Amino acid sequence: MDKFFKLLAQATPNLSKAIFVVGDSVCCGIPVKTADFISKLASKNFKFEKNFSYAIQHHHMKYGLWNGDGIKKEHVLILSKK
């Protein structure tokens, strides 16, 4: 992911925004706040601007999710290039 953000910064014009829509994860039974994780990884190349969340109305996917519970909330993370 670190390499991804470095390459994204190289390909992104100055003053551009990068927007990510993510759901939280569970890894080895431990909850992971994905938006926080991405913000920290991206901080070398991007500045955090805003994060907001919303509940998903119909959280059924065509593919199975490993956490078995589905995604109930999504987080929108807005970053700007430094």
C-alpha positions as CSV (number, residue, x, y, z in Angstrom):
1,M,0.0,0.0,0.0
2,D,2.9,2.4,0.7
3,K,4.2,1.9,-2.8
4,F,0.6,2.4,-4.2
5,F,0.3,5.8,-2.5
6,K,3.8,6.8,-3.7
7,L,2.8,5.9,-7.3
8,L,-0.6,7.6,-6.9
9,A,1.1,10.8,-5.8
10,Q,3.4,10.7,-8.8
11,A,0.4,10.3,-11.1
12,T,-1.8,12.9,-9.4
13,P,-1.6,16.5,-10.4
14,N,-1.0,19.1,-7.6
15,L,-4.0,20.2,-5.7
16,S,-5.9,17.1,-6.7
17,K,-8.1,15.0,-4.4
18,A,-8.0,11.3,-3.8
19,I,-11.3,9.8,-2.6
20,F,-11.6,6.3,-1.1
21,V,-14.8,4.5,-0.1
22,V,-14.0,1.7,2.3
23,G,-15.6,-0.5,4.9
24,D,-14.0,-1.7,8.1
25,S,-12.3,-5.1,8.1
26,V,-11.6,-7.9,10.5
27,C,-8.2,-9.6,10.3
28,C,-7.5,-12.6,12.5
29,G,-10.5,-11.8,14.6
30,I,-9.3,-8.2,15.2
31,P,-11.4,-5.3,14.0
32,V,-9.5,-2.9,11.6
33,K,-10.6,0.7,11.1
34,T,-9.7,0.8,7.4
35,A,-10.2,4.5,6.9
36,D,-7.8,5.3,9.8
37,F,-5.3,2.7,8.4
38,I,-5.4,4.3,4.9
39,S,-5.1,7.8,6.3
40,K,-1.9,6.9,8.1
41,L,-0.4,5.1,5.1
42,A,-1.2,7.9,2.7
43,S,0.1,10.7,5.0
44,K,3.6,10.7,3.5
45,N,2.1,11.8,0.2
46,F,-1.4,13.2,0.9
47,K,-3.0,15.5,3.4
48,F,-6.1,14.3,5.2
49,E,-9.1,16.6,4.5
50,K,-12.3,14.9,5.5
51,N,-13.8,11.6,6.5
52,F,-17.5,10.9,6.8
53,S,-19.5,7.7,7.1
54,Y,-23.0,6.5,6.2
55,A,-25.0,3.3,6.9
56,I,-25.5,1.1,3.9
57,Q,-29.2,0.6,3.2
58,H,-28.9,-2.7,1.3
59,H,-25.7,-4.3,2.3
60,H,-26.0,-7.5,0.3
61,M,-23.2,-8.4,-2.1
62,K,-23.1,-10.8,-5.0
63,Y,-20.0,-12.4,-3.4
64,G,-19.4,-13.7,0.1
65,L,-17.7,-11.7,2.7
66,W,-15.2,-13.4,5.1
67,N,-16.4,-11.6,8.1
68,G,-19.9,-13.2,7.6
69,D,-21.6,-10.1,8.9
70,G,-21.6,-8.0,5.8
71,I,-20.6,-4.4,5.5
72,K,-23.1,-2.2,7.4
73,K,-21.2,1.2,7.1
74,E,-19.0,2.8,4.6
75,H,-16.4,5.5,5.2
76,V,-15.6,8.2,2.6
77,L,-12.0,9.4,3.0
78,I,-11.0,12.6,1.1
79,L,-7.2,13.3,0.8
80,S,-5.4,16.0,-1.1
81,K,-2.0,15.8,-2.6
82,K,0.7,17.6,-0.6
